[in-house]
Amino acid sequence: MEGTFYKTPLNFSKIFQRQELPKSSIEDSIAQYINLVATSSFGECKFDESFGCKFWETDFDLLVDYAVLKNKITQDLTDSIQQHEKRLRLTEVVVQIREGSIDSPLASMRMKKKVYVQIKGFIIKTDRPFQFQGFFYLGPLSYL
């Protein structure tokens, strides 16, 4: 149904039982979609091979310069969001990269590249400002 947005992940048991699914706002739906585009690699979505983002390709490239990596991620996210998120008029993508450590059950601590992302734009339907903030870990790619 157009104009109805659902929270992910979908609870398929509710669908089969014909129960109402939890809904979300257009802002939350766009944020979920941006997260999905950013964490998908090309070829994962069988009905659209162009869906996803290229920055997963740098996942194990430990020797790449941070400035080069930052520019690549910024450009890749900008291109993917503009191509796939048609509800958003994108105005700015800001990327910061830092070293991050996470606890690991196999080791006391693992170092990864922590990529902070801030995306700004306007929701086309309402012309309201939109902002997404999040971070991802590279090597291997993961998000919180």
N, CA, C and O atoms as a DFTB+ gen file, in Angstrom:
576 C
 N C O
     1  1       0.845      -1.174       0.000
     2  2       0.000       0.000       0.000
     3  2       0.892       1.241       0.000
     4  3       1.782       1.354       0.844
     5  1       0.676       2.156      -0.913
     6  2       1.489       3.354      -1.018
     7  2       1.280       4.240       0.203
     8  3       0.156       4.436       0.663
     9  1       2.388       4.772       0.720
    10  2       2.317       5.644       1.877
    11  2       2.343       4.915       3.201
    12  3       2.334       5.559       4.250
    13  1       2.375       3.595       3.191
    14  2       2.478       2.805       4.412
    15  2       3.867       2.212       4.475
    16  3       4.330       1.588       3.520
    17  1       4.529       2.406       5.598
    18  2       5.895       1.936       5.774
    19  2       5.932       1.009       6.969
    20  3       5.324       1.293       8.001
    21  1       6.647      -0.105       6.834
    22  2       6.696      -1.115       7.874
    23  2       8.083      -1.202       8.490
    24  3       9.091      -1.011       7.810
    25  1       8.121      -1.493       9.788
    26  2       9.387      -1.678      10.482
    27  2      10.020      -2.984      10.037
    28  3       9.337      -3.975       9.777
    29  1      11.340      -2.960       9.957
    30  2      12.067      -4.179       9.639
    31  2      12.813      -4.622      10.877
    32  3      13.148      -3.789      11.719
    33  1      13.080      -5.890      11.010
    34  2      12.724      -6.976      10.103
    35  2      11.246      -7.306      10.205
    36  3      10.625      -7.141      11.255
    37  1      10.697      -7.772       9.101
    38  2       9.289      -8.147       9.075
    39  2       9.064      -9.433       9.854
    40  3       9.876     -10.357       9.800
    41  1       7.960      -9.480      10.573
    42  2       7.575     -10.682      11.310
    43  2       6.631     -11.485      10.424
    44  3       5.435     -11.199      10.362
    45  1       7.169     -12.486       9.741
    46  2       6.373     -13.240       8.773
    47  2       5.276     -14.070       9.428
    48  3       4.266     -14.362       8.788
    49  1       5.450     -14.450      10.671
    50  2       4.379     -15.208      11.336
    51  2       3.133     -14.341      11.470
    52  3       2.018     -14.853      11.365
    53  1       3.296     -13.043      11.699
    54  2       2.138     -12.141      11.764
    55  2       1.465     -12.017      10.396
    56  3       0.242     -11.911      10.307
    57  1       2.262     -12.030       9.348
    58  2       1.693     -11.955       8.001
    59  2       0.841     -13.180       7.733
    60  3      -0.285     -13.062       7.248
    61  1       1.368     -14.354       8.044
    62  2       0.626     -15.596       7.804
    63  2      -0.619     -15.702       8.681
    64  3      -1.594     -16.351       8.303
    65  1      -0.587     -15.066       9.848
    66  2      -1.743     -15.073      10.744
    67  2      -2.685     -13.902      10.465
    68  3      -3.672     -13.701      11.171
    69  1      -2.362     -13.134       9.425
    70  2      -3.149     -11.974       8.996
    71  2      -3.306     -10.934      10.114
    72  3      -4.360     -10.320      10.279
    73  1      -2.212     -10.760      10.875
    74  2      -2.187      -9.749      11.928
    75  2      -1.539      -8.478      11.397
    76  3      -0.798      -8.502      10.415
    77  1      -1.831      -7.385      12.057
    78  2      -1.281      -6.087      11.681
    79  2       0.228      -6.047      11.966
    80  3       0.678      -6.479      13.028
    81  1       0.993      -5.531      11.018
    82  2       2.432      -5.382      11.200
    83  2       2.743      -3.999      11.759
    84  3       2.036      -3.038      11.458
    85  1       3.801      -3.887      12.577
    86  2       4.187      -2.568      13.093
    87  2       4.598      -1.641      11.944
    88  3       5.325      -2.043      11.035
    89  1       4.132      -0.429      12.000
    90  2       4.419       0.561      10.958
    91  2       5.495       1.526      11.434
    92  3       5.755       1.649      12.631
    93  1       6.111       2.202      10.485
    94  2       7.119       3.203      10.813
    95  2       6.840       4.479      10.028
    96  3       6.037       4.493       9.095
    97  1       7.514       5.536      10.423
    98  2       7.383       6.813       9.726
    99  2       8.196       6.768       8.433
   100  3       9.012       5.869       8.230
   101  1       7.966       7.731       7.581
   102  2       8.735       7.804       6.338
   103  2      10.220       8.048       6.650
   104  3      11.086       7.538       5.939
   105  1      10.521       8.818       7.699
   106  2      11.906       9.068       8.082
   107  2      12.604       7.762       8.483
   108  3      13.726       7.489       8.059
   109  1      11.919       6.961       9.308
   110  2      12.496       5.678       9.720
   111  2      12.637       4.726       8.537
   112  3      13.611       3.978       8.448
   113  1      11.662       4.755       7.633
   114  2      11.712       3.889       6.462
   115  2      12.900       4.253       5.562
   116  3      13.593       3.370       5.057
   117  1      13.126       5.539       5.366
   118  2      14.265       5.986       4.555
   119  2      15.573       5.600       5.239
   120  3      16.502       5.137       4.578
   121  1      15.653       5.786       6.547
   122  2      16.866       5.420       7.293
   123  2      17.135       3.922       7.177
   124  3      18.282       3.520       6.982
   125  1      16.103       3.091       7.292
   126  2      16.261       1.645       7.148
   127  2      16.753       1.294       5.745
   128  3      17.609       0.426       5.572
   129  1      16.203       1.976       4.756
   130  2      16.576       1.695       3.368
   131  2      18.019       2.113       3.086
   132  3      18.752       1.404       2.397
   133  1      18.425       3.274       3.624
   134  2      19.809       3.720       3.468
   135  2      20.752       2.703       4.104
   136  3      21.790       2.369       3.531
   137  1      20.394       2.218       5.272
   138  2      21.211       1.206       5.940
   139  2      21.305      -0.059       5.091
   140  3      22.372      -0.665       4.988
   141  1      20.198      -0.453       4.490
   142  2      20.184      -1.645       3.641
   143  2      21.042      -1.449       2.394
   144  3      21.802      -2.341       2.018
   145  1      20.926      -0.302       1.761
   146  2      21.740      -0.013       0.571
   147  2      23.222      -0.014       0.939
   148  3      24.042      -0.592       0.226
   149  1      23.562       0.633       2.049
   150  2      24.966       0.775       2.441
   151  2      25.603      -0.547       2.836
   152  3      26.805      -0.726       2.637
   153  1      24.839      -1.473       3.387
   154  2      25.416      -2.728       3.867
   155  2      25.234      -3.875       2.885
   156  3      25.595      -5.012       3.186
   157  1      24.681      -3.588       1.719
   158  2      24.520      -4.626       0.691
   159  2      25.629      -4.484      -0.347
   160  3      26.010      -3.376      -0.725
   161  1      26.128      -5.607      -0.788
   162  2      27.113      -5.579      -1.862
   163  2      26.408      -5.847      -3.185
   164  3      25.318      -6.418      -3.217
   165  1      27.038      -5.431      -4.263
   166  2      26.439      -5.647      -5.579
   167  2      26.248      -7.137      -5.825
   168  3      27.122      -7.946      -5.512
   169  1      25.104      -7.489      -6.385
   170  2      24.822      -8.882      -6.705
   171  2      24.039      -9.616      -5.633
   172  3      23.526     -10.704      -5.896
   173  1      23.926      -9.059      -4.433
   174  2      23.161      -9.718      -3.369
   175  2      21.665      -9.715      -3.664
   176  3      20.960     -10.672      -3.345
   177  1      21.190      -8.640      -4.271
   178  2      19.776      -8.502      -4.592
   179  2      19.575      -9.008      -6.026
   180  3      19.944      -8.335      -6.989
   181  1      18.998     -10.178      -6.149
   182  2      18.912     -10.845      -7.453
   183  2      18.023     -10.121      -8.464
   184  3      18.227     -10.261      -9.670
   185  1      17.040      -9.348      -7.993
   186  2      16.180      -8.656      -8.950
   187  2      16.765      -7.314      -9.384
   188  3      16.237      -6.689     -10.304
   189  1      17.848      -6.855      -8.741
   190  2      18.516      -5.621      -9.147
   191  2      19.998      -5.745      -8.805
   192  3      20.402      -5.495      -7.669
   193  1      20.792      -6.125      -9.779
   194  2      22.227      -6.346      -9.550
   195  2      22.961      -5.058      -9.184
   196  3      24.070      -5.115      -8.652
   197  1      22.361      -3.896      -9.460
   198  2      23.018      -2.630      -9.134
   199  2      22.716      -2.172      -7.711
   200  3      23.269      -1.170      -7.256
   201  1      21.853      -2.886      -7.007
   202  2      21.498      -2.504      -5.643
   203  2      22.679      -2.796      -4.715
   204  3      23.262      -3.879      -4.763
   205  1      23.017      -1.838      -3.888
   206  2      24.099      -2.011      -2.931
   207  2      25.072      -0.863      -3.009
   208  3      24.793       0.181      -3.596
   209  1      26.221      -1.081      -2.402
   210  2      27.237      -0.036      -2.337
   211  2      28.614      -0.660      -2.502
   212  3      28.863      -1.775      -2.044
   213  1      29.504       0.070      -3.160
   214  2      30.832      -0.453      -3.471
   215  2      31.774      -0.474      -2.282
   216  3      32.803      -1.148      -2.344
   217  1      31.468       0.239      -1.194
   218  2      32.498       0.358      -0.179
   219  2      32.779      -0.942       0.572
   220  3      33.760      -1.026       1.312
   221  1      31.949      -1.935       0.394
   222  2      32.260      -3.246       0.985
   223  2      33.490      -3.857       0.339
   224  3      34.138      -4.720       0.932
   225  1      33.825      -3.415      -0.884
   226  2      34.996      -3.945      -1.576
   227  2      36.298      -3.564      -0.873
   228  3      37.317      -4.231      -1.053
   229  1      36.269      -2.507      -0.081
   230  2      37.460      -2.066       0.648
   231  2      37.557      -2.746       2.009
   232  3      38.434      -2.418       2.809
   233  1      36.678      -3.668       2.266
   234  2      36.546      -4.291       3.573
   235  2      37.869      -4.843       4.108
   236  3      38.164      -4.677       5.292
   237  1      38.654      -5.482       3.280
   238  2      39.889      -6.082       3.743
   239  2      41.121      -5.358       3.218
   240  3      42.235      -5.862       3.356
   241  1      40.941      -4.197       2.623
   242  2      42.064      -3.418       2.109
   243  2      42.652      -2.598       3.257
   244  3      42.259      -1.451       3.467
   245  1      43.571      -3.172       3.980
   246  2      44.126      -2.535       5.165
   247  2      45.164      -1.470       4.834
   248  3      45.516      -0.669       5.699
   249  1      45.655      -1.446       3.610
   250  2      46.724      -0.527       3.248
   251  2      46.226       0.769       2.618
   252  3      47.024       1.672       2.363
   253  1      44.946       0.878       2.366
   254  2      44.428       2.070       1.699
   255  2      44.526       3.280       2.633
   256  3      44.272       3.174       3.833
   257  1      44.893       4.412       2.071
   258  2      44.998       5.672       2.795
   259  2      43.614       6.121       3.270
   260  3      42.632       5.960       2.544
   261  1      43.525       6.679       4.476
   262  2      42.232       7.076       5.033
   263  2      41.534       8.142       4.191
   264  3      40.314       8.105       4.037
   265  1      42.296       9.090       3.645
   266  2      41.688      10.139       2.819
   267  2      41.085       9.541       1.550
   268  3      39.991       9.924       1.137
   269  1      41.802       8.605       0.936
   270  2      41.298       7.937      -0.265
   271  2      40.058       7.117       0.078
   272  3      39.067       7.149      -0.653
   273  1      40.112       6.384       1.188
   274  2      38.979       5.571       1.624
   275  2      37.764       6.438       1.939
   276  3      36.642       6.097       1.564
   277  1      37.982       7.544       2.617
   278  2      36.887       8.467       2.962
   279  2      36.210       8.996       1.693
   280  3      34.982       9.008       1.603
   281  1      36.999       9.426       0.731
   282  2      36.439       9.938      -0.526
   283  2      35.693       8.851      -1.291
   284  3      34.633       9.108      -1.862
   285  1      36.237       7.651      -1.305
   286  2      35.593       6.533      -2.007
   287  2      34.253       6.192      -1.363
   288  3      33.251       6.027      -2.059
   289  1      34.233       6.087      -0.046
   290  2      32.983       5.754       0.650
   291  2      31.955       6.854       0.456
   292  3      30.780       6.572       0.217
   293  1      32.387       8.112       0.557
   294  2      31.468       9.249       0.364
   295  2      30.844       9.198      -1.029
   296  3      29.629       9.331      -1.172
   297  1      31.674       9.008      -2.052
   298  2      31.169       8.972      -3.427
   299  2      30.275       7.753      -3.667
   300  3      29.225       7.866      -4.299
   301  1      30.691       6.596      -3.164
   302  2      29.899       5.371      -3.360
   303  2      28.536       5.474      -2.679
   304  3      27.523       5.088      -3.263
   305  1      28.504       5.989      -1.451
   306  2      27.227       6.165      -0.753
   307  2      26.345       7.171      -1.484
   308  3      25.149       6.942      -1.663
   309  1      26.937       8.275      -1.902
   310  2      26.172       9.298      -2.632
   311  2      25.558       8.705      -3.898
   312  3      24.368       8.893      -4.153
   313  1      26.346       8.001      -4.680
   314  2      25.845       7.406      -5.920
   315  2      24.734       6.385      -5.653
   316  3      23.707       6.393      -6.330
   317  1      24.940       5.515      -4.673
   318  2      23.958       4.462      -4.393
   319  2      22.655       5.030      -3.850
   320  3      21.573       4.591      -4.241
   321  1      22.756       6.004      -2.951
   322  2      21.541       6.598      -2.377
   323  2      20.769       7.361      -3.450
   324  3      19.546       7.250      -3.528
   325  1      21.470       8.133      -4.275
   326  2      20.786       8.872      -5.337
   327  2      20.123       7.929      -6.331
   328  3      19.056       8.239      -6.860
   329  1      20.738       6.794      -6.587
   330  2      20.175       5.855      -7.550
   331  2      18.978       5.093      -6.982
   332  3      18.023       4.824      -7.710
   333  1      19.013       4.744      -5.709
   334  2      18.013       3.818      -5.177
   335  2      16.994       4.420      -4.216
   336  3      15.891       3.886      -4.106
   337  1      17.313       5.499      -3.522
   338  2      16.345       6.076      -2.577
   339  2      15.679       7.284      -3.221
   340  3      16.140       8.419      -3.099
   341  1      14.584       7.001      -3.908
   342  2      13.896       8.031      -4.702
   343  2      13.037       8.960      -3.849
   344  3      12.548       9.971      -4.353
   345  1      12.842       8.644      -2.576
   346  2      12.024       9.500      -1.699
   347  2      12.838      10.625      -1.098
   348  3      12.286      11.487      -0.414
   349  1      14.149      10.636      -1.340
   350  2      15.043      11.594      -0.702
   351  2      15.781      12.427      -1.742
   352  3      16.315      11.902      -2.719
   353  1      15.800      13.752      -1.507
   354  2      16.647      14.652      -2.298
   355  2      17.906      14.872      -1.459
   356  3      17.893      15.631      -0.490
   357  1      18.964      14.216      -1.836
   358  2      20.205      14.194      -1.075
   359  2      20.933      15.523      -1.205
   360  3      21.087      16.046      -2.309
   361  1      21.385      16.075      -0.071
   362  2      22.138      17.325      -0.110
   363  2      23.573      17.179       0.381
   364  3      24.453      17.929      -0.040
   365  1      23.816      16.206       1.280
   366  2      25.163      16.094       1.838
   367  2      25.399      14.692       2.405
   368  3      24.524      14.104       3.041
   369  1      26.595      14.180       2.157
   370  2      27.057      12.937       2.761
   371  2      28.409      13.239       3.397
   372  3      29.354      13.632       2.713
   373  1      28.491      13.052       4.705
   374  2      29.726      13.311       5.445
   375  2      30.208      11.989       6.017
   376  3      29.447      11.259       6.652
   377  1      31.478      11.688       5.785
   378  2      32.076      10.436       6.255
   379  2      33.320      10.764       7.069
   380  3      34.145      11.583       6.663
   381  1      33.444      10.117       8.216
   382  2      34.652      10.206       9.039
   383  2      35.117       8.788       9.328
   384  3      34.300       7.896       9.556
   385  1      36.416       8.581       9.319
   386  2      36.971       7.248       9.581
   387  2      37.945       7.335      10.743
   388  3      38.823       8.198      10.789
   389  1      37.762       6.412      11.683
   390  2      38.655       6.318      12.838
   391  2      38.955       4.853      13.105
   392  3      38.267       3.962      12.608
   393  1      39.967       4.624      13.879
   394  2      40.221       3.268      14.349
   395  2      39.230       2.993      15.473
   396  3      38.999       3.842      16.333
   397  1      38.659       1.818      15.457
   398  2      37.725       1.432      16.495
   399  2      38.064       0.067      17.029
   400  3      38.600      -0.776      16.309
   401  1      37.757      -0.154      18.273
   402  2      37.998      -1.470      18.850
   403  2      36.672      -2.038      19.328
   404  3      35.817      -1.315      19.839
   405  1      36.519      -3.324      19.155
   406  2      35.310      -3.995      19.612
   407  2      35.721      -5.251      20.369
   408  3      36.760      -5.852      20.096
   409  1      34.898      -5.623      21.307
   410  2      35.137      -6.862      22.033
   411  2      34.801      -8.029      21.127
   412  3      33.854      -7.974      20.342
   413  1      35.581      -9.074      21.245
   414  2      35.386     -10.252      20.417
   415  2      35.415     -11.489      21.304
   416  3      36.240     -11.567      22.214
   417  1      34.529     -12.462      21.063
   418  2      34.563     -13.680      21.866
   419  2      35.810     -14.519      21.601
   420  3      36.176     -15.356      22.427
   421  1      36.466     -14.306      20.460
   422  2      37.653     -15.085      20.108
   423  2      38.953     -14.425      20.550
   424  3      39.972     -15.094      20.722
   425  1      38.910     -13.122      20.732
   426  2      40.101     -12.388      21.156
   427  2      39.652     -11.313      22.136
   428  3      38.474     -10.955      22.177
   429  1      40.575     -10.807      22.910
   430  2      40.182      -9.813      23.899
   431  2      39.696      -8.517      23.244
   432  3      38.801      -7.857      23.771
   433  1      40.282      -8.147      22.094
   434  2      39.849      -6.938      21.408
   435  2      40.272      -7.026      19.940
   436  3      41.335      -7.559      19.623
   437  1      39.426      -6.496      19.047
   438  2      39.752      -6.459      17.620
   439  2      39.714      -5.018      17.154
   440  3      38.812      -4.263      17.516
   441  1      40.700      -4.636      16.346
   442  2      40.746      -3.285      15.782
   443  2      40.116      -3.311      14.400
   444  3      40.410      -4.182      13.581
   445  1      39.241      -2.336      14.155
   446  2      38.599      -2.197      12.856
   447  2      38.556      -0.726      12.499
   448  3      38.797       0.140      13.341
   449  1      38.250      -0.454      11.254
   450  2      38.001       0.917      10.825
   451  2      36.545       1.232      11.140
   452  3      35.635       0.532      10.696
   453  1      36.338       2.290      11.910
   454  2      34.978       2.706      12.270
   455  2      34.614       3.882      11.366
   456  3      35.262       4.928      11.395
   457  1      33.581       3.695      10.574
   458  2      33.168       4.686       9.589
   459  2      31.879       5.351      10.075
   460  3      30.821       4.724      10.138
   461  1      31.995       6.636      10.416
   462  2      30.829       7.421      10.820
   463  2      30.219       8.046       9.577
   464  3      30.933       8.597       8.739
   465  1      28.908       7.961       9.455
   466  2      28.215       8.470       8.278
   467  2      27.102       9.414       8.725
   468  3      26.322       9.098       9.624
   469  1      27.046      10.565       8.088
   470  2      25.948      11.496       8.298
   471  2      25.399      11.860       6.926
   472  3      26.135      12.309       6.047
   473  1      24.103      11.662       6.755
   474  2      23.452      11.919       5.475
   475  2      22.348      12.932       5.701
   476  3      21.515      12.778       6.593
   477  1      22.356      13.968       4.879
   478  2      21.343      15.023       4.986
   479  2      20.636      15.176       3.655
   480  3      21.208      14.934       2.592
   481  1      19.387      15.581       3.737
   482  2      18.613      15.819       2.536
   483  2      17.220      16.295       2.891
   484  3      16.957      16.724       4.015
   485  1      16.333      16.211       1.914
   486  2      14.941      16.594       2.106
   487  2      14.048      15.476       1.593
   488  3      14.300      14.895       0.538
   489  1      13.008      15.187       2.350
   490  2      12.026      14.198       1.917
   491  2      11.214      14.839       0.800
   492  3      10.597      15.884       1.007
   493  1      11.207      14.239      -0.353
   494  2      10.600      14.840      -1.535
   495  2       9.101      15.082      -1.343
   496  3       8.594      16.142      -1.710
   497  1       8.404      14.126      -0.781
   498  2       6.950      14.214      -0.642
   499  2       6.516      15.367       0.277
   500  3       5.495      16.008       0.026
   501  1       7.286      15.629       1.334
   502  2       6.892      16.629       2.324
   503  2       7.790      17.857       2.337
   504  3       7.439      18.873       2.938
   505  1       8.942      17.779       1.681
   506  2       9.961      18.830       1.672
   507  2      10.489      19.115       3.084
   508  3      10.989      20.206       3.354
   509  1      10.375      18.135       3.976
   510  2      10.925      18.269       5.322
   511  2      12.374      17.815       5.324
   512  3      12.752      16.926       4.561
   513  1      13.198      18.435       6.195
   514  2      14.596      18.012       6.276
   515  2      14.702      16.576       6.803
   516  3      13.883      16.125       7.603
   517  1      15.723      15.885       6.336
   518  2      15.986      14.511       6.755
   519  2      17.441      14.406       7.143
   520  3      18.313      14.977       6.487
   521  1      17.706      13.664       8.224
   522  2      19.086      13.426       8.629
   523  2      19.224      11.997       9.132
   524  3      18.409      11.511       9.916
   525  1      20.272      11.340       8.662
   526  2      20.599       9.981       9.074
   527  2      22.006       9.997       9.635
   528  3      22.914      10.577       9.039
   529  1      22.187       9.359      10.785
   530  2      23.516       9.213      11.356
   531  2      23.704       7.767      11.761
   532  3      22.791       7.137      12.297
   533  1      24.869       7.251      11.508
   534  2      25.162       5.893      11.904
   535  2      26.631       5.622      11.738
   536  3      27.393       6.483      11.298
   537  1      27.020       4.426      12.091
   538  2      28.404       4.050      11.877
   539  2      28.486       2.585      11.515
   540  3      27.614       1.781      11.846
   541  1      29.563       2.270      10.825
   542  2      29.820       0.928      10.344
   543  2      31.257       0.572      10.701
   544  3      32.110       1.446      10.853
   545  1      31.503      -0.693      10.827
   546  2      32.862      -1.189      10.993
   547  2      33.290      -1.886       9.714
   548  3      32.532      -2.673       9.148
   549  1      34.490      -1.601       9.263
   550  2      35.058      -2.293       8.107
   551  2      36.091      -3.281       8.590
   552  3      36.852      -3.014       9.520
   553  1      36.102      -4.436       7.936
   554  2      37.135      -5.437       8.186
   555  2      36.764      -6.470       9.228
   556  3      37.404      -6.471      10.279
   557  1      35.815      -7.332       9.044
   558  2      34.795      -7.366       8.011
   559  2      33.664      -6.394       8.307
   560  3      33.482      -5.972       9.449
   561  1      32.903      -6.039       7.270
   562  2      31.837      -5.059       7.373
   563  2      30.795      -5.506       8.383
   564  3      30.351      -6.654       8.368
   565  1      30.406      -4.585       9.263
   566  2      29.330      -4.822      10.212
   567  2      28.789      -3.463      10.623
   568  3      29.420      -2.441      10.352
   569  1      27.638      -3.435      11.271
   570  2      27.078      -2.168      11.734
   571  2      26.390      -2.377      13.063
   572  3      26.057      -3.500      13.442
   573  1      26.183      -1.278      13.764
   574  2      25.455      -1.283      15.030
   575  2      24.354      -0.264      14.981
   576  3      23.616      -0.107      15.953
